[in-house]
Structure formats: C-alpha cells, structure tokens
Amino acid sequence: MIRVPMCPELTVERVLKQVQGHREIMRFLPDFTDNGKQYIEKDFLFAIVNTIDKNYFRESMAEIEMRRAKKTAQGEQGMIEIDRNLFGLLQQV
C-alpha cells in the first residue's frame, strides 16, 4: 500500500491533469471519452501512478515543500501597503 501524506495540492483532479500525457499510466485508468463524470478513487489513482512512476510523488512533495519554504521566506503574508494619509485617517478612528 502506498502512503502519500495528506496535502491539499495533491488532489485527484490535479494528479489526473498532470498524468494525462503519460500513456502508460492512462492505460490503467478508466476511459472518459463518453463525457461521463470523472470519478476515480484517490487510493486507486495514487497506486497506479506510484506503481508506474516511483518518483512522481517524491518529486511532487519536494516541489510543494520548496514552494512552501519560498513563500514562508518571503516574510509576512497578506500585508498591503497603504498611503500615509489614509493611515493617518485610520488612526483617528
């Protein structure tokens, strides 16, 4: 059994988009050419991907961690810059 950490970036939809060009992986997944609803269990999809490409999830997790570290290193998030005059007005309230 494959163990992939819970990660919001690793969803069935995102993984499917990334592996759509990989013929060997797609060979084992349902054919959605009939415009049916695309439903694949996460465990099934992840097992197929991991069986065929042992490095997929390692590389994905490394990339996610790198992006998270970069975002954290950029400092405070959610801050905006406001004009001094507006700041002065806000202080008076």
Chimera marker file (.cmm) of the C-alpha trace (Angstrom):
<marker_set name="trace">
<marker id="1" x="0.000" y="0.000" z="0.000" r="1" g="1" b="0" radius="0.5"/>
<marker id="2" x="1.255" y="3.477" z="-0.888" r="1" g="1" b="0" radius="0.5"/>
<marker id="3" x="1.414" y="6.187" z="1.762" r="1" g="1" b="0" radius="0.5"/>
<marker id="4" x="1.178" y="9.739" z="0.422" r="1" g="1" b="0" radius="0.5"/>
<marker id="5" x="0.973" y="12.481" z="3.062" r="1" g="1" b="0" radius="0.5"/>
<marker id="6" x="-2.224" y="14.493" z="3.174" r="1" g="1" b="0" radius="0.5"/>
<marker id="7" x="-1.504" y="17.524" z="1.070" r="1" g="1" b="0" radius="0.5"/>
<marker id="8" x="-4.088" y="19.942" z="-0.359" r="1" g="1" b="0" radius="0.5"/>
<marker id="9" x="-2.003" y="20.317" z="-3.505" r="1" g="1" b="0" radius="0.5"/>
<marker id="10" x="-2.208" y="16.591" z="-4.282" r="1" g="1" b="0" radius="0.5"/>
<marker id="11" x="-5.813" y="16.140" z="-5.318" r="1" g="1" b="0" radius="0.5"/>
<marker id="12" x="-7.223" y="13.587" z="-7.726" r="1" g="1" b="0" radius="0.5"/>
<marker id="13" x="-8.045" y="16.371" z="-10.199" r="1" g="1" b="0" radius="0.5"/>
<marker id="14" x="-4.523" y="17.839" z="-10.140" r="1" g="1" b="0" radius="0.5"/>
<marker id="15" x="-2.775" y="14.493" z="-10.390" r="1" g="1" b="0" radius="0.5"/>
<marker id="16" x="-5.056" y="13.472" z="-13.283" r="1" g="1" b="0" radius="0.5"/>
<marker id="17" x="-4.218" y="16.677" z="-15.153" r="1" g="1" b="0" radius="0.5"/>
<marker id="18" x="-0.511" y="16.072" z="-14.693" r="1" g="1" b="0" radius="0.5"/>
<marker id="19" x="-0.538" y="12.442" z="-15.835" r="1" g="1" b="0" radius="0.5"/>
<marker id="20" x="-2.912" y="12.784" z="-18.800" r="1" g="1" b="0" radius="0.5"/>
<marker id="21" x="0.042" y="12.817" z="-21.190" r="1" g="1" b="0" radius="0.5"/>
<marker id="22" x="1.594" y="9.692" z="-19.667" r="1" g="1" b="0" radius="0.5"/>
<marker id="23" x="0.341" y="6.850" z="-21.877" r="1" g="1" b="0" radius="0.5"/>
<marker id="24" x="1.419" y="4.027" z="-19.599" r="1" g="1" b="0" radius="0.5"/>
<marker id="25" x="-0.433" y="5.480" z="-16.607" r="1" g="1" b="0" radius="0.5"/>
<marker id="26" x="-3.527" y="6.355" z="-18.642" r="1" g="1" b="0" radius="0.5"/>
<marker id="27" x="-3.666" y="2.789" z="-19.946" r="1" g="1" b="0" radius="0.5"/>
<marker id="28" x="-4.745" y="1.625" z="-16.480" r="1" g="1" b="0" radius="0.5"/>
<marker id="29" x="-7.285" y="4.392" z="-15.823" r="1" g="1" b="0" radius="0.5"/>
<marker id="30" x="-10.925" y="4.488" z="-16.949" r="1" g="1" b="0" radius="0.5"/>
<marker id="31" x="-11.652" y="5.952" z="-20.380" r="1" g="1" b="0" radius="0.5"/>
<marker id="32" x="-13.620" y="9.183" z="-20.076" r="1" g="1" b="0" radius="0.5"/>
<marker id="33" x="-14.263" y="9.739" z="-23.783" r="1" g="1" b="0" radius="0.5"/>
<marker id="34" x="-18.019" y="9.330" z="-23.301" r="1" g="1" b="0" radius="0.5"/>
<marker id="35" x="-18.168" y="12.677" z="-21.415" r="1" g="1" b="0" radius="0.5"/>
<marker id="36" x="-19.099" y="10.829" z="-18.260" r="1" g="1" b="0" radius="0.5"/>
<marker id="37" x="-18.337" y="12.135" z="-14.818" r="1" g="1" b="0" radius="0.5"/>
<marker id="38" x="-14.690" y="11.674" z="-13.981" r="1" g="1" b="0" radius="0.5"/>
<marker id="39" x="-14.602" y="9.839" z="-10.684" r="1" g="1" b="0" radius="0.5"/>
<marker id="40" x="-11.581" y="7.864" z="-9.608" r="1" g="1" b="0" radius="0.5"/>
<marker id="41" x="-10.829" y="6.906" z="-6.045" r="1" g="1" b="0" radius="0.5"/>
<marker id="42" x="-7.753" y="8.663" z="-4.735" r="1" g="1" b="0" radius="0.5"/>
<marker id="43" x="-6.126" y="5.469" z="-3.453" r="1" g="1" b="0" radius="0.5"/>
<marker id="44" x="-6.617" y="3.739" z="-6.811" r="1" g="1" b="0" radius="0.5"/>
<marker id="45" x="-5.179" y="6.637" z="-8.827" r="1" g="1" b="0" radius="0.5"/>
<marker id="46" x="-2.234" y="7.153" z="-6.490" r="1" g="1" b="0" radius="0.5"/>
<marker id="47" x="-1.445" y="3.414" z="-6.500" r="1" g="1" b="0" radius="0.5"/>
<marker id="48" x="-1.402" y="3.314" z="-10.322" r="1" g="1" b="0" radius="0.5"/>
<marker id="49" x="0.759" y="6.443" z="-10.597" r="1" g="1" b="0" radius="0.5"/>
<marker id="50" x="3.172" y="5.280" z="-7.895" r="1" g="1" b="0" radius="0.5"/>
<marker id="51" x="3.470" y="1.785" z="-9.389" r="1" g="1" b="0" radius="0.5"/>
<marker id="52" x="4.419" y="3.117" z="-12.811" r="1" g="1" b="0" radius="0.5"/>
<marker id="53" x="6.415" y="6.177" z="-11.738" r="1" g="1" b="0" radius="0.5"/>
<marker id="54" x="8.061" y="5.610" z="-8.351" r="1" g="1" b="0" radius="0.5"/>
<marker id="55" x="9.439" y="9.166" z="-8.299" r="1" g="1" b="0" radius="0.5"/>
<marker id="56" x="6.226" y="11.050" z="-9.121" r="1" g="1" b="0" radius="0.5"/>
<marker id="57" x="5.092" y="11.643" z="-5.538" r="1" g="1" b="0" radius="0.5"/>
<marker id="58" x="8.623" y="12.141" z="-4.181" r="1" g="1" b="0" radius="0.5"/>
<marker id="59" x="9.236" y="14.842" z="-6.767" r="1" g="1" b="0" radius="0.5"/>
<marker id="60" x="5.793" y="16.377" z="-6.274" r="1" g="1" b="0" radius="0.5"/>
<marker id="61" x="6.222" y="16.564" z="-2.499" r="1" g="1" b="0" radius="0.5"/>
<marker id="62" x="9.709" y="18.050" z="-2.880" r="1" g="1" b="0" radius="0.5"/>
<marker id="63" x="8.356" y="20.720" z="-5.239" r="1" g="1" b="0" radius="0.5"/>
<marker id="64" x="5.462" y="21.515" z="-2.897" r="1" g="1" b="0" radius="0.5"/>
<marker id="65" x="7.805" y="21.821" z="0.079" r="1" g="1" b="0" radius="0.5"/>
<marker id="66" x="10.134" y="24.069" z="-1.912" r="1" g="1" b="0" radius="0.5"/>
<marker id="67" x="7.222" y="26.373" z="-2.843" r="1" g="1" b="0" radius="0.5"/>
<marker id="68" x="6.015" y="26.449" z="0.769" r="1" g="1" b="0" radius="0.5"/>
<marker id="69" x="9.506" y="27.273" z="2.064" r="1" g="1" b="0" radius="0.5"/>
<marker id="70" x="9.898" y="30.037" z="-0.518" r="1" g="1" b="0" radius="0.5"/>
<marker id="71" x="6.537" y="31.510" z="0.413" r="1" g="1" b="0" radius="0.5"/>
<marker id="72" x="7.428" y="31.418" z="4.110" r="1" g="1" b="0" radius="0.5"/>
<marker id="73" x="10.830" y="33.010" z="3.462" r="1" g="1" b="0" radius="0.5"/>
<marker id="74" x="9.165" y="35.929" z="1.687" r="1" g="1" b="0" radius="0.5"/>
<marker id="75" x="8.015" y="37.193" z="5.050" r="1" g="1" b="0" radius="0.5"/>
<marker id="76" x="4.627" y="38.215" z="6.261" r="1" g="1" b="0" radius="0.5"/>
<marker id="77" x="1.765" y="37.276" z="4.023" r="1" g="1" b="0" radius="0.5"/>
<marker id="78" x="-1.470" y="39.114" z="3.485" r="1" g="1" b="0" radius="0.5"/>
<marker id="79" x="0.043" y="42.545" z="4.092" r="1" g="1" b="0" radius="0.5"/>
<marker id="80" x="-0.916" y="45.518" z="1.999" r="1" g="1" b="0" radius="0.5"/>
<marker id="81" x="0.704" y="48.908" z="1.638" r="1" g="1" b="0" radius="0.5"/>
<marker id="82" x="-1.472" y="51.931" z="2.330" r="1" g="1" b="0" radius="0.5"/>
<marker id="83" x="-0.917" y="55.616" z="1.787" r="1" g="1" b="0" radius="0.5"/>
<marker id="84" x="0.329" y="57.648" z="4.810" r="1" g="1" b="0" radius="0.5"/>
<marker id="85" x="-2.656" y="59.981" z="4.570" r="1" g="1" b="0" radius="0.5"/>
<marker id="86" x="-5.082" y="57.066" z="4.664" r="1" g="1" b="0" radius="0.5"/>
<marker id="87" x="-3.141" y="55.553" z="7.559" r="1" g="1" b="0" radius="0.5"/>
<marker id="88" x="-3.462" y="58.841" z="9.429" r="1" g="1" b="0" radius="0.5"/>
<marker id="89" x="-7.213" y="58.842" z="8.883" r="1" g="1" b="0" radius="0.5"/>
<marker id="90" x="-7.462" y="55.264" z="10.111" r="1" g="1" b="0" radius="0.5"/>
<marker id="91" x="-5.546" y="56.137" z="13.286" r="1" g="1" b="0" radius="0.5"/>
<marker id="92" x="-8.059" y="58.884" z="14.085" r="1" g="1" b="0" radius="0.5"/>
<marker id="93" x="-10.950" y="56.412" z="14.138" r="1" g="1" b="0" radius="0.5"/>
<link id1="1" id2="2" r="1" g="1" b="0" radius="0.2"/>
<link id1="2" id2="3" r="1" g="1" b="0" radius="0.2"/>
<link id1="3" id2="4" r="1" g="1" b="0" radius="0.2"/>
<link id1="4" id2="5" r="1" g="1" b="0" radius="0.2"/>
<link id1="5" id2="6" r="1" g="1" b="0" radius="0.2"/>
<link id1="6" id2="7" r="1" g="1" b="0" radius="0.2"/>
<link id1="7" id2="8" r="1" g="1" b="0" radius="0.2"/>
<link id1="8" id2="9" r="1" g="1" b="0" radius="0.2"/>
<link id1="9" id2="10" r="1" g="1" b="0" radius="0.2"/>
<link id1="10" id2="11" r="1" g="1" b="0" radius="0.2"/>
<link id1="11" id2="12" r="1" g="1" b="0" radius="0.2"/>
<link id1="12" id2="13" r="1" g="1" b="0" radius="0.2"/>
<link id1="13" id2="14" r="1" g="1" b="0" radius="0.2"/>
<link id1="14" id2="15" r="1" g="1" b="0" radius="0.2"/>
<link id1="15" id2="16" r="1" g="1" b="0" radius="0.2"/>
<link id1="16" id2="17" r="1" g="1" b="0" radius="0.2"/>
<link id1="17" id2="18" r="1" g="1" b="0" radius="0.2"/>
<link id1="18" id2="19" r="1" g="1" b="0" radius="0.2"/>
<link id1="19" id2="20" r="1" g="1" b="0" radius="0.2"/>
<link id1="20" id2="21" r="1" g="1" b="0" radius="0.2"/>
<link id1="21" id2="22" r="1" g="1" b="0" radius="0.2"/>
<link id1="22" id2="23" r="1" g="1" b="0" radius="0.2"/>
<link id1="23" id2="24" r="1" g="1" b="0" radius="0.2"/>
<link id1="24" id2="25" r="1" g="1" b="0" radius="0.2"/>
<link id1="25" id2="26" r="1" g="1" b="0" radius="0.2"/>
<link id1="26" id2="27" r="1" g="1" b="0" radius="0.2"/>
<link id1="27" id2="28" r="1" g="1" b="0" radius="0.2"/>
<link id1="28" id2="29" r="1" g="1" b="0" radius="0.2"/>
<link id1="29" id2="30" r="1" g="1" b="0" radius="0.2"/>
<link id1="30" id2="31" r="1" g="1" b="0" radius="0.2"/>
<link id1="31" id2="32" r="1" g="1" b="0" radius="0.2"/>
<link id1="32" id2="33" r="1" g="1" b="0" radius="0.2"/>
<link id1="33" id2="34" r="1" g="1" b="0" radius="0.2"/>
<link id1="34" id2="35" r="1" g="1" b="0" radius="0.2"/>
<link id1="35" id2="36" r="1" g="1" b="0" radius="0.2"/>
<link id1="36" id2="37" r="1" g="1" b="0" radius="0.2"/>
<link id1="37" id2="38" r="1" g="1" b="0" radius="0.2"/>
<link id1="38" id2="39" r="1" g="1" b="0" radius="0.2"/>
<link id1="39" id2="40" r="1" g="1" b="0" radius="0.2"/>
<link id1="40" id2="41" r="1" g="1" b="0" radius="0.2"/>
<link id1="41" id2="42" r="1" g="1" b="0" radius="0.2"/>
<link id1="42" id2="43" r="1" g="1" b="0" radius="0.2"/>
<link id1="43" id2="44" r="1" g="1" b="0" radius="0.2"/>
<link id1="44" id2="45" r="1" g="1" b="0" radius="0.2"/>
<link id1="45" id2="46" r="1" g="1" b="0" radius="0.2"/>
<link id1="46" id2="47" r="1" g="1" b="0" radius="0.2"/>
<link id1="47" id2="48" r="1" g="1" b="0" radius="0.2"/>
<link id1="48" id2="49" r="1" g="1" b="0" radius="0.2"/>
<link id1="49" id2="50" r="1" g="1" b="0" radius="0.2"/>
<link id1="50" id2="51" r="1" g="1" b="0" radius="0.2"/>
<link id1="51" id2="52" r="1" g="1" b="0" radius="0.2"/>
<link id1="52" id2="53" r="1" g="1" b="0" radius="0.2"/>
<link id1="53" id2="54" r="1" g="1" b="0" radius="0.2"/>
<link id1="54" id2="55" r="1" g="1" b="0" radius="0.2"/>
<link id1="55" id2="56" r="1" g="1" b="0" radius="0.2"/>
<link id1="56" id2="57" r="1" g="1" b="0" radius="0.2"/>
<link id1="57" id2="58" r="1" g="1" b="0" radius="0.2"/>
<link id1="58" id2="59" r="1" g="1" b="0" radius="0.2"/>
<link id1="59" id2="60" r="1" g="1" b="0" radius="0.2"/>
<link id1="60" id2="61" r="1" g="1" b="0" radius="0.2"/>
<link id1="61" id2="62" r="1" g="1" b="0" radius="0.2"/>
<link id1="62" id2="63" r="1" g="1" b="0" radius="0.2"/>
<link id1="63" id2="64" r="1" g="1" b="0" radius="0.2"/>
<link id1="64" id2="65" r="1" g="1" b="0" radius="0.2"/>
<link id1="65" id2="66" r="1" g="1" b="0" radius="0.2"/>
<link id1="66" id2="67" r="1" g="1" b="0" radius="0.2"/>
<link id1="67" id2="68" r="1" g="1" b="0" radius="0.2"/>
<link id1="68" id2="69" r="1" g="1" b="0" radius="0.2"/>
<link id1="69" id2="70" r="1" g="1" b="0" radius="0.2"/>
<link id1="70" id2="71" r="1" g="1" b="0" radius="0.2"/>
<link id1="71" id2="72" r="1" g="1" b="0" radius="0.2"/>
<link id1="72" id2="73" r="1" g="1" b="0" radius="0.2"/>
<link id1="73" id2="74" r="1" g="1" b="0" radius="0.2"/>
<link id1="74" id2="75" r="1" g="1" b="0" radius="0.2"/>
<link id1="75" id2="76" r="1" g="1" b="0" radius="0.2"/>
<link id1="76" id2="77" r="1" g="1" b="0" radius="0.2"/>
<link id1="77" id2="78" r="1" g="1" b="0" radius="0.2"/>
<link id1="78" id2="79" r="1" g="1" b="0" radius="0.2"/>
<link id1="79" id2="80" r="1" g="1" b="0" radius="0.2"/>
<link id1="80" id2="81" r="1" g="1" b="0" radius="0.2"/>
<link id1="81" id2="82" r="1" g="1" b="0" radius="0.2"/>
<link id1="82" id2="83" r="1" g="1" b="0" radius="0.2"/>
<link id1="83" id2="84" r="1" g="1" b="0" radius="0.2"/>
<link id1="84" id2="85" r="1" g="1" b="0" radius="0.2"/>
<link id1="85" id2="86" r="1" g="1" b="0" radius="0.2"/>
<link id1="86" id2="87" r="1" g="1" b="0" radius="0.2"/>
<link id1="87" id2="88" r="1" g="1" b="0" radius="0.2"/>
<link id1="88" id2="89" r="1" g="1" b="0" radius="0.2"/>
<link id1="89" id2="90" r="1" g="1" b="0" radius="0.2"/>
<link id1="90" id2="91" r="1" g="1" b="0" radius="0.2"/>
<link id1="91" id2="92" r="1" g="1" b="0" radius="0.2"/>
<link id1="92" id2="93" r="1" g="1" b="0" radius="0.2"/>
</marker_set>
